[in-house]
Amino acid sequence: MEHVTSTPTMKAPAERFTGDVYLNMIQAPTEPARLAAGLVRFTPGARTNWHSHALGQVLYVTDGVGLVGTRDGSVARISAGETLKCPVGEEHWHGATDTNLMAHIALVVGDGSGGDGTTWLEPVTDEQYNAALANI
């Protein structure tokens, strides 16, 4: 058993996020286990870049209100206590609304190469983000 009493908070990398986003890693995808888990906190308007996951992703919202968007224009509004599952390979983004913070625990299964199986893509434009806000 390992009792972890705290993990350091780090600012999420600007090349993968728009706005102020903070991350506490809960578990890195180290062999033989492949689970990667992190608590991610988004300030209003902050969001991920477009990305996909080799083995999918599960988001469990712990606080606030957020959005998850897909390439086909679908948008889900997510709130504290809700879970959203992103399918294998689906390009998507997630973040806070323009007026609320949002925090979620992100869970992914690594691809066996030591990484978390995420493919990071281009930023979500302000136009794409504003269109998502208009659709909720």
C-alpha positions as CSV (number, residue, x, y, z in Angstrom):
1,M,0.0,0.0,0.0
2,E,1.2,3.5,-0.7
3,H,-0.5,6.4,1.0
4,V,-0.1,9.6,-1.1
5,T,-1.1,12.6,0.9
6,S,-0.5,15.2,-1.8
7,T,0.7,15.8,-5.3
8,P,2.2,19.0,-6.6
9,T,0.1,21.3,-8.7
10,M,1.6,22.3,-12.0
11,K,0.4,24.7,-14.7
12,A,-0.6,22.6,-17.7
13,P,1.6,23.2,-20.8
14,A,0.5,26.1,-23.1
15,E,1.2,24.0,-26.2
16,R,-1.7,21.7,-25.2
17,F,-4.2,24.1,-23.5
18,T,-5.7,27.6,-24.0
19,G,-6.1,29.7,-20.8
20,D,-5.1,28.9,-17.3
21,V,-5.3,25.2,-16.5
22,Y,-3.7,23.4,-13.5
23,L,-2.9,19.7,-13.1
24,N,-2.3,17.4,-10.2
25,M,-1.1,14.0,-11.4
26,I,-2.7,11.2,-9.4
27,Q,-1.1,8.3,-11.2
28,A,1.3,8.1,-14.1
29,P,1.0,5.2,-16.6
30,T,3.9,3.1,-15.3
31,E,4.3,-0.6,-16.2
32,P,2.9,-3.0,-15.4
33,A,-0.1,-0.8,-14.6
34,R,-1.2,1.5,-17.4
35,L,-3.7,3.8,-15.7
36,A,-3.0,7.5,-16.0
37,A,-5.2,9.7,-13.7
38,G,-5.0,13.4,-13.1
39,L,-7.1,16.2,-11.5
40,V,-7.4,19.0,-14.0
41,R,-8.7,22.4,-13.1
42,F,-9.9,24.8,-15.8
43,T,-10.5,28.5,-15.2
44,P,-13.4,30.1,-17.1
45,G,-12.8,29.9,-20.9
46,A,-9.9,27.6,-20.5
47,R,-9.8,24.4,-22.6
48,T,-7.7,21.6,-24.0
49,N,-6.5,21.5,-27.6
50,W,-8.1,19.0,-29.9
51,H,-6.8,15.5,-29.0
52,S,-7.6,11.8,-29.1
53,H,-6.8,8.8,-27.0
54,A,-5.6,5.4,-28.2
55,L,-7.7,3.6,-25.7
56,G,-10.4,6.2,-24.9
57,Q,-10.8,8.5,-21.9
58,V,-13.1,8.8,-18.9
59,L,-13.8,12.2,-17.4
60,Y,-15.4,12.5,-13.9
61,V,-16.4,16.1,-13.1
62,T,-15.6,17.1,-9.5
63,D,-16.6,20.7,-9.6
64,G,-18.2,23.4,-11.7
65,V,-19.6,23.3,-15.3
66,G,-17.8,22.5,-18.5
67,L,-18.0,21.5,-22.1
68,V,-16.8,18.6,-24.2
69,G,-16.9,19.0,-28.0
70,T,-16.3,16.7,-30.9
71,R,-15.3,17.3,-34.5
72,D,-18.8,16.8,-35.8
73,G,-20.0,19.7,-33.7
74,S,-21.6,17.7,-30.9
75,V,-21.3,19.4,-27.5
76,A,-22.0,18.0,-24.1
77,R,-22.5,20.2,-21.0
78,I,-20.9,18.5,-18.0
79,S,-21.4,19.3,-14.3
80,A,-20.1,18.1,-10.9
81,G,-20.9,14.4,-10.3
82,E,-21.2,13.5,-13.9
83,T,-19.1,11.1,-16.0
84,L,-18.4,11.4,-19.7
85,K,-16.7,8.6,-21.7
86,C,-14.7,9.6,-24.8
87,P,-14.5,6.7,-27.3
88,V,-11.2,5.3,-28.7
89,G,-9.7,7.6,-31.3
90,E,-12.4,10.3,-31.2
91,E,-11.0,13.8,-31.6
92,H,-12.4,16.0,-28.9
93,W,-11.7,18.8,-26.5
94,H,-12.9,19.7,-23.0
95,G,-12.8,22.7,-20.7
96,A,-14.7,25.2,-18.6
97,T,-17.6,27.4,-19.7
98,D,-17.0,31.1,-20.1
99,T,-18.5,31.9,-16.7
100,N,-17.6,28.9,-14.5
101,L,-14.6,27.0,-13.3
102,M,-14.6,23.2,-14.1
103,A,-12.5,20.5,-12.5
104,H,-12.4,16.9,-13.6
105,I,-10.5,13.7,-13.0
106,A,-9.2,12.5,-16.3
107,L,-8.6,8.7,-16.6
108,V,-6.8,7.1,-19.6
109,V,-5.2,3.7,-20.1
110,G,-1.7,4.0,-21.5
111,D,-0.7,2.3,-24.7
112,G,2.1,0.2,-23.2
113,S,4.9,2.5,-24.5
114,G,5.2,4.4,-21.2
115,G,2.9,7.2,-22.4
116,D,-0.8,7.8,-21.9
117,G,-1.8,7.2,-25.5
118,T,-2.9,10.8,-26.1
119,T,-2.4,12.4,-29.5
120,W,-2.4,16.2,-29.1
121,L,-3.6,18.3,-32.1
122,E,-4.2,22.0,-32.8
123,P,-5.9,24.5,-30.4
124,V,-9.6,24.9,-30.3
125,T,-10.3,28.3,-32.0
126,D,-12.3,31.0,-30.3
127,E,-14.9,30.5,-33.0
128,Q,-15.2,26.8,-32.3
129,Y,-15.4,27.5,-28.5
130,N,-18.0,30.2,-28.9
131,A,-20.1,27.9,-31.2
132,A,-20.0,25.2,-28.5
133,L,-21.2,27.7,-25.9
134,A,-24.0,28.7,-28.2
135,N,-25.1,25.0,-28.5
136,I,-25.6,24.4,-24.8
